[in-house]
């Protein structure tokens, strides 16, 4: 019987669906003038305030240094959900019908797509933090005279002027990672089961 590996793959394929319920990522800005830090939760299909009116306040603050407004929607909000649904369906089909070797292929596919998503997030942050309006009210330069960028970190914490920016994954991302890990484990369990 090869039930264990199939159950692991089945669970692994379903766990990424947590992205439709819980945030994928969070960016938080701490500063002395904000007793309650400003924060933004990034879902697979939406931006949301960590606290009431946070995105509005971030947009107002960023306007002074020439940063773009955080949009209500981006193309990725249509692409990513479709990708997760498609890979979940594929993962379930593999769990029910395919050889254990396909568990590894699904894992590799998810690693590639997740890496592409992180790279897209980095590009979005870079554009957001460096493509500044030359007519901005306030302008800041680096010691070498170049225009200062305000890109938040992809992962971790970073000082930007008097702000401390934090960027970390949330429960949705952990669900995705757990699903990928379960598929990886399912491959080795399936390999062991196949030898019996």
C-alpha positions, -999 to 999 in steps of 0.1 A, spaced: 0 0 0 13 35 -9 -12 54 12 12 75 33 30 92 4 -3 99 -14 -18 114 17 13 136 22 11 148 -15 -27 154 -11 -21 176 19 8 193 3 -13 202 -27 -40 217 -6 -19 237 19 -11 265 -7 -49 273 -7 -43 290 27 -30 319 6 -67 327 -1 -74 331 36 -42 344 52 -17 371 41 13 361 21 36 389 33 37 420 56 56 452 54 57 474 86 72 508 91 82 520 125 91 556 133 90 579 164 62 600 150 40 568 147 34 553 182 15 525 163 37 513 134 22 516 99 17 482 82 5 466 50 -5 430 46 -1 416 11 -25 389 2 -24 368 -30 -51 390 -45 -52 422 -24 -33 448 -3 -48 453 32 -42 477 61 -25 461 91 -43 488 112 -72 511 100 -61 536 73 -24 524 73 -22 523 35 -37 558 32 -12 571 57 17 554 39 6 569 6 3 604 21 38 601 36 54 586 5 39 613 -17 63 639 -1 93 620 -13 79 612 -48 70 576 -44 40 561 -62 7 554 -45 1 518 -35 -24 508 -61 -58 492 -54 -49 463 -77 -19 450 -97 -19 424 -126 -4 398 -102 -36 398 -82 -52 379 -112 -22 359 -122 -11 345 -87 -46 332 -77 -50 314 -111 -15 299 -106 -22 286 -72 -55 271 -83 -39 255 -113 -10 240 -93 -33 228 -66 -54 209 -91 -23 195 -107 -10 185 -73 -42 167 -65 -42 148 -98 -6 138 -91 -15 126 -56 -44 104 -69 -30 92 -102 7 96 -107 39 78 -98 57 91 -67 84 106 -89 58 133 -100 57 145 -63 93 157 -69 84 174 -102 55 192 -85 78 204 -57 104 217 -83 76 235 -102 64 251 -70 100 262 -61 104 278 -96 71 296 -95 76 308 -59 111 320 -68 96 339 -98 70 354 -74 97 366 -50 117 381 -79 85 399 -91 80 412 -56 116 425 -55 111 442 -89 79 458 -77 96 470 -45 126 484 -65 104 503 -89 83 516 -60 113 527 -40 135 541 -69 112 554 -96 105 587 -78 87 618 -91 113 644 -99 88 671 -88 86 656 -53 82 681 -24 112 666 -5 144 653 -21 171 633 -4 205 623 -17 231 597 -8 266 608 4 278 604 -32 251 629 -45 229 602 -61 191 603 -55 182 583 -24 160 553 -29 133 542 -5 131 505 -13 119 483 16 138 451 21 126 420 4 132 400 36 143 414 69 147 449 84 162 480 71 166 517 81 152 542 57 157 578 70 140 578 104 120 547 96 127 511 104 111 489 77 103 453 83 94 428 56 85 392 65 63 363 53 30 356 70 8 325 75 -2 322 38 35 319 28 41 294 56 12 273 42 28 274 8 62 264 22 46 236 42 28 223 12 60 222 -8 79 205 20 52 179 23 54 171 -14 92 168 -10 88 144 19 61 125 0 86 118 -28 111 101 -4 83 83 14 70 71 -20 104 60 -30 108 40 2 73 25 -3 81 16 -39 110 -6 -27 88 -28 -5 
